[in-house]
Amino acid sequence: MTPTSPTDFWDNLAAFANPVPHDVAGAMQALGVDVIRELSKTDSTEYLARCPAHLALTGKEDRRPSFSVNGSNGLFHCFSCQYAGPFIQLVEDTLGYSRIEAFQWIARQGYRTVEDNGPAPAAEDAVHVNEASLALFVPPPARACQKRGVTPEACADYGVLWDPGARRWILPIRDPFTGELWGWQEKGKRFFRNYPAGIHKSLTLFGDRSWSGDTALLLESPLDAVRAHTLGIPGAYSTFGAYVSEAQMRLLKARCRNLILGLDNDTAGRTSRDKLHARWRPRGLPMKFLDYSHTLAKDLGDMSDADALAAYGNAHHPWRRRR
């Protein structure tokens, strides 16, 4: 048998286990996430706190305890900004650790492992979806496609559907490896919802699972990724929002050699962009920034075709042009 190095040992544990501290509330305090209230349930306790990712995701502090951590399985969820994931991800994001470092940190607190069943709703009664759940939806109508600057062919390539009754976009959320349907994101006029509630979209990406190549483009909105695909831009992915998880970055690093960060041209997007560059460039992923210098647009979806192609073609290194 080939000897296993200490690094291999921790890497294997971090990859296959879902560690939860014995004292979840104490671990939260150690991370600087102060528990404001405890809600006792039949089989577990929910610890309420202010969301640690709220400022980065929304540009505002969480002034109400919107953030909840389950004391049994360690899953966390902010019901306001939708930041969610397993406890090890909270450690990664709060301390800026890699997955192995986060596992070691939890191990020092004393931990147990629980079965990792992938995305699970925060609600007590889990909602299960499968491909048949999409039967009520149809391909997006031509008028809706034209308004968003996407083609029906691009929508079909990315699996985008339409709710004809509610007039909403249906953006599938799938397992990044198997393609299994976990749920979807709904978008309409002044409407947004992830279904089922609490789905762990931060464990996957929206885009072409089969693509790999030289340069990928990372965007916030799934429809912006479809727009990029419509314009002939390869390797366009979305994180389903401003928050970009370690899991999503690992998926991207496995698929491309270079990455263009096209997060929104606002405070939250620029903050997230700069943090990602500082964290992942030293880990061997060269990055450029989408060029917003010629436009006041908030994202790729707000640009004309010419401006969007220019923003992509003129992507720049952060030390050459800052915004």
N, C-alpha and C positions, 0 to 999 in steps of 0.2 A: 504493500500500500504506500502510496506517495505521502510523505509527511505533510501535514497541514501547518502553514505558518500562522502566527497570531492574527495577521491581517486577513488571511483567508477565513479564519474562524469567525471574526467579527463580520466580515462581508457576507458570509453565508447566513449568519443569524439575522443580520439586518435585512437580508433579501427575503427570508422565508418566515420570519416571525412577526407578530404584531404585539410588541411589548406595551404593557400598561403598568404604570407605577402602582405599588401596593397602596400608597397614600396619594391619590390623585389630587386632592385639594392641596396637600403639602407640596407636591411637585409644581402645581400651578403657581403657588406663592413663590417658589424658588425661581420660576421663570419671570416673575414680576407681574403675573396676571392675578390680581387680588380677587378672591372669592367674595362676592357681595351677599349672596343668599344661597341656601341649600333647599332643594325641593326633594323630599323623600317620596319614593315610589315603592311599589310592592317588591320589586326585584332589584332596585338600584337607587342611586341618588344623583340628581342633576345639580351641578355646581354652576351658578350664574355669575357672570363677570362682564366687564366691559371688553369689547372685542379688541384684541391687540393689533389686528390688521385693518381696522376701520379707517384710520387716517390715510393710510397708503392707498386704500381701495376707493374711498369716497371723497377724500380731501377734507373730511371733518372727523372730529373725535366722536367716539361712541359715548353719548351723554346718558344713555340708558343701558341697563344690563341686557344687551341683546345676544350675548354670547353664552353658550351652554356647553358643558363638558359632562359626558356620562361617566359616572364613577365605576361602572361595571366593565364597559368595553373601551373606554377612553376616547370614543368618537366625539368630536366637537363640531359645533355648527353655530354660525351667526345668522339669526333670522332676519337681519336687516341687510347686510351686504353679501350674504351667502357664502362667506368664507367657511370651509368645512374640510374635514379629513380625520385621519387617525392621530392619536396623541403624538406619535413619533414625528409627524409632520409639523405639529405645533412647536416641538422642540427645535426642529430644523429651522423653521422660519423665524422663531423668536431669538435664537442664539446665533443664527447664521452658520449652523453646522451642516456637514455632510450627513448622509443617512447613517454611516457607520459611527460617526462622532455622536449623533443623536442617540443611537442605540446604546453606546457606552455610557452616555449621560444618564439615561433611564436605568441602566443596569446598576449604576452607583447608588440610585435611589432605592433599589430593591424593586423587583418587578415580577409580573406574571405575564404569560402570553395567552391571548385569546384567539379563536379562529377568525381569520380575516375573510369575510364573505364578500369583499368588494363593496360596492356602493350600497348603502342601506339608508332608507329614509329615517328622519328623526322622529317621525310620528310613531306612536305606539303600535298602530295597526299598519304593517308594511303593505305597500301596494306593489304588486308584481306585474311587470310588463313583458311582452314578447312581440315578435313580428306581427302577430295578429292584431296587436293593439294599434297598429298604424292603418288598419283597414278603413277607418273613417276619414282618412286624409287623402288628398288628391295632389297631383302635380300643381305647382304654382301657376296661376293664370298669367297670360301674357302681359296684362296691364300691370300687375304687381311686379313682375320681373322687370319690365321697362322702367318702372318708378325707382327700383333699387339698382338699376344698371347691371343686371345679371341676365344671363340667357337661360332658357329652359334646359338646354343641354348641360350647362354648368351645374344647375340645380340637381339634375338627374345624376351627374357624376358624383356629387357630394351627398346625395340622398335626401335633399331638402324637399319637404312636402308643405301642404297648405291646408288649413282648417277652413273649409268653405262657409261653415255656419258662423264662426266667430271672426272670420277674415284675419287669420293669424298665420305667421310663418311657423313651421314645425321643423326644428333643427335637432336631429337625432344625436343622442349621447351614447357612445358605444365603447365596449371593451377595446382597448388599443391593440390587443393581440389577437383576439378571437373574432371581433366584430359583433359579439353578442349585444343586443339592445338593452341598455340600462334604463333609458328614459329619453326625455327630450326637453329642449328649451323652446318655449312659446314666445313669440314676439308679435305684437300688434300695435295699433295706434294707442299710445299711452298705456300699454299693457306689457308686462314681462313676467314670466313664471318659469321656474324649473320644475319638471314633473318626473317622478314623484318628489315630494318635498324632502329636502335633505340629501338629494342625490350627490354623490361625490364626483362631480365633474372635474375636480382638480386632479384626478388620477388618470385622465385621458386627454386627448386633443380632438378637435374637430378638423377633419381634413381627410386626405387620401391615405389610408393605412398602408397601402402598397408602395407609396412613393419613397424613394431615397435618391439622393443626388448631391450635388456640390453645395448649392445655396438654398436654404429654406427661408420663408418669410413668416414671421410671427405677428399675428394681429389679435385684437381683443374680440371683435364681433365675428361670429360664424358667417354672417352675410357679407362681411368685408372679405373673408377668405374666398367666398364664392365669387365675389366681384373680381378679385385678383385672378382667379382661375379663368373667368370670362375674358379678361384682358390678355391671357396667355402667359401669366406669371406662374412659374412652376413652384411646387412645394409650399403652397400657402396653407398655413394652419392658424387655428384660433384656440384661445384658452377659455372661451366662454365668458370672458370678463377681464377686468384689470389685474386680478390676482394671478400670478404665475407660480406654480408650485415646483418643488424639487422634482417630483415625479414627471411633470410635463417637460421640464428641461432635460431630464435624462432621456426621455423619449425622443426629443429633438436631436440631442447629441448623437444618438444611435443612428439617426437617419440622414444627417447632413454633415458637411465639413465646415460650412460657414453659415452664419445666421444673420439675417437682417431683422432688427427689432422695429416693428411698426406699431407699437402701442400708441394709444390715443395721444393727440397733441394737447394735453391738459396737465394739470398739476399731478394728478394721480398717475397718469401714464408716464410722464417724464421721470417721476420718482421711482416707479417700478423699473423702468428702462435702465436708469443709472445703476440701480442696485443689482440688476441682473448682469450688467456688463462687468461691474466690479467683482462679482462673485464667480462668474462662469468664464470670463476671458482667461484668468490664470489657470483654469482647469482644462484648457486646451480647446476651447470653442471660440474661434475668431468671430467678431461681431462688427456690424455696422448699424447705423441708425437710418431709418427711413427719413428722407429729406423733406421737411415741412417748410423750408425757408422761403419758398415761392408762393405759399398759400396760407390762408387763415383757416383752412379746413380743420376740423377736429379729428377726422380719421379718413381712411382711404375711401370709405363709402360716400363722403361728402364732396369728393373731388370729381372734376371732369375726367374723361378718359385720358386726355393729354397730360393733365396735372398728375394723375395717379401713376402713369407710366414714367413721368419725369421724376416723381418722388422715389420710385423704385430704382430707376436707372442712375440717379444721383445719390444713392445711399452713401453715407460718409462715415469715416472713423470719428469717434467722439472728440479726439484731440484736434481735429481739423476744423470742426464747425459745431459749436455748442448752441443749444436753444434753451 
